[in-house]
Amino acid sequence: MNDCIIRPARPGDEPGAYHVCLKTGDFGKDGEPFFKDDPDALGRIFVGPYLAYEPGLSLILEDHQGICGYALGAFDSRQFYARYEAGWRPDLCARHPAPQGDPAQWTRTQQIHNCYHHPDYFCPEPYASYPSHLHIDLLARAQGRGFGRRMIEMVMALLKQRGSPGAHLGVSVANTGAVGFYERLGFQELVRAGTGLDACIYMGMKFK
């Protein structure tokens, strides 16, 4: 039953979108067991800033049960990160102290809180070819039905209309399903960064 709708993001979507981020927060699988002490930890960096700073590039997938996915984009990654650094991150750091002790013993929540204090603004080169970035998450009930492809293509169309020459995205090496999904969409690997479970594949696509 095709009961999902794709719509622009609007004020008030934050709780539902944060929940999607949580439920896909374990490399695409349910992250809730790992973030019981702070369910919004992931959403504060991977969802909130986009809804606040790039609402015109934020799409929501919704069904009769509520929000079940999103696709989020940023037109100019460096400008987006500069705005995040100046206007978003200070409050995160003030409300969530940096974790102490041995990093090898940190919980998932502590690892994310550490990201608040030590953000990663990496953008693959050549930046001029892939200045935009985007990401998408869908709950299990919305997957495998073509909505992911449609939403990514809609965000890329919006970026292209604004004059972007191309976009990049980052995918955990552990999320093999997502890597294959983006490859089928036409994204190509640009570079890899990090090691182990923290390793990330950066993929890019030039807009024709």
C-alpha positions in Angstrom: 0.0 0.0 0.0 1.5 3.3 -1.1 0.4 5.4 1.8 3.5 7.6 2.1 3.7 11.2 1.0 6.8 13.3 0.4 6.5 16.9 1.5 8.7 19.9 2.4 9.9 20.0 6.0 8.0 22.4 8.2 8.3 23.7 11.8 7.4 20.9 14.3 9.0 18.1 12.3 12.0 17.9 14.6 10.8 15.2 17.0 9.6 12.9 14.3 12.8 13.4 12.2 15.0 13.0 15.2 13.3 9.7 15.9 14.0 8.5 12.4 17.7 9.4 12.9 17.7 7.4 16.1 16.0 4.3 14.6 18.6 4.3 11.8 21.5 5.3 14.0 23.4 2.0 14.1 24.9 2.2 10.7 21.5 2.1 9.1 20.0 -0.2 11.7 18.1 0.6 14.9 20.3 2.8 17.2 17.8 3.1 20.0 19.5 0.5 22.3 22.7 2.4 22.1 21.3 5.9 22.9 18.7 5.2 25.7 20.5 7.9 27.8 20.1 10.5 25.1 17.8 9.6 22.3 18.3 12.9 20.5 22.1 12.8 20.5 22.3 11.9 16.8 19.5 14.1 15.6 21.1 17.2 17.0 23.9 17.1 14.5 22.5 15.1 11.6 19.0 16.5 11.4 18.4 19.7 13.4 20.9 22.0 11.6 19.4 21.1 8.2 15.9 21.8 9.3 17.0 25.1 10.8 19.4 26.3 8.1 18.3 24.5 4.9 14.5 24.1 5.1 14.2 24.5 1.4 16.3 21.4 0.8 14.7 19.3 3.5 12.1 16.7 2.5 10.0 14.7 4.9 8.5 11.2 4.2 5.3 10.7 6.2 2.6 8.0 6.4 -0.4 7.3 8.7 1.9 6.5 11.6 3.9 9.7 11.3 7.3 10.7 9.9 9.1 7.7 8.5 12.0 9.3 6.6 13.8 12.4 5.4 16.2 13.6 2.8 18.3 16.6 3.8 20.7 18.8 1.7 23.0 21.7 2.0 23.8 23.9 -1.0 27.3 25.1 0.0 28.8 22.8 2.5 31.5 25.2 3.7 29.0 27.9 4.3 26.7 25.5 6.0 29.4 24.3 8.4 30.5 27.8 9.1 26.9 28.6 10.1 26.8 25.5 12.2 30.0 26.3 13.9 28.9 29.9 14.8 25.3 29.3 15.6 24.5 25.7 16.4 27.6 24.1 18.0 28.1 26.5 20.9 24.8 25.5 22.5 25.5 21.8 22.0 28.8 22.1 23.8 27.3 24.1 26.6 24.6 21.6 27.2 26.6 18.5 26.7 30.1 18.4 28.3 32.9 16.7 26.5 33.3 13.1 27.7 36.3 12.3 30.0 38.4 9.2 30.5 39.5 6.5 28.1 37.8 7.0 24.7 38.0 3.2 24.2 35.5 2.9 27.1 33.1 5.6 25.9 29.5 4.7 25.2 27.9 5.5 21.8 26.3 8.6 23.3 29.7 9.8 24.7 31.2 9.3 21.2 28.5 11.5 19.7 28.9 14.1 22.5 32.6 14.1 21.6 31.6 15.0 18.0 29.8 18.0 19.4 33.2 19.3 20.7 35.3 18.0 17.8 33.2 18.2 14.7 34.3 16.8 11.3 33.8 19.3 8.5 35.6 17.3 5.9 34.6 17.9 2.3 36.1 15.8 -0.5 38.0 17.4 -3.4 37.6 18.8 -5.9 35.3 20.9 -3.8 34.3 23.1 -6.8 32.8 20.0 -8.4 30.9 18.7 -5.3 30.1 21.7 -3.1 26.7 20.5 -2.0 26.0 17.5 0.3 23.0 15.5 1.3 21.9 12.5 3.3 18.8 10.4 3.8 17.3 8.0 6.3 14.2 5.9 6.1 12.5 3.7 8.7 12.3 0.0 7.9 8.6 0.2 7.0 9.4 2.8 4.3 12.4 1.1 2.7 12.4 -0.9 -0.5 9.5 1.0 -2.0 11.4 3.6 -4.1 10.9 6.5 -1.8 14.6 6.8 -1.0 15.5 7.1 -4.7 12.7 9.6 -5.3 13.6 11.8 -2.4 17.3 11.9 -3.2 16.5 12.8 -6.8 14.2 15.5 -5.7 16.8 17.1 -3.4 19.4 16.8 -6.2 17.0 18.5 -8.6 16.5 21.4 -6.1 20.3 21.7 -5.8 20.7 21.7 -9.6 18.0 24.4 -10.0 19.9 26.6 -7.6 23.1 26.2 -9.7 25.0 23.5 -7.8 27.4 21.6 -10.1 27.4 18.5 -7.9 27.0 16.9 -4.5 28.8 14.6 -2.1 27.8 12.4 0.8 29.5 10.3 3.4 28.6 6.7 4.2 30.0 4.4 6.9 31.9 1.5 5.5 29.8 -0.6 7.8 26.6 0.5 6.0 27.1 -1.7 3.0 23.4 -1.4 2.0 23.7 2.3 1.7 26.9 2.2 -0.3 25.1 0.0 -2.9 22.1 2.2 -2.9 24.1 5.3 -3.7 26.1 3.5 -6.3 22.9 2.5 -8.1 21.9 6.1 -8.0 25.1 7.0 -9.9 27.3 8.2 -7.0 31.0 7.3 -7.3 33.6 6.9 -4.6 35.8 9.9 -4.2 37.9 9.1 -1.1 37.9 7.2 2.1 38.7 8.6 5.5 39.2 7.2 9.0 39.8 3.6 10.2 37.8 0.7 11.5 34.1 1.3 12.3 34.8 5.1 12.0 35.9 4.8 8.4 33.8 6.7 6.0 33.4 6.5 2.2 32.8 9.9 0.5 30.9 9.6 -2.7 30.0 12.2 -5.3 27.9 12.9 -8.3 28.2 15.7 -10.8 24.9 17.1 -12.1 24.5 17.1 -15.8 
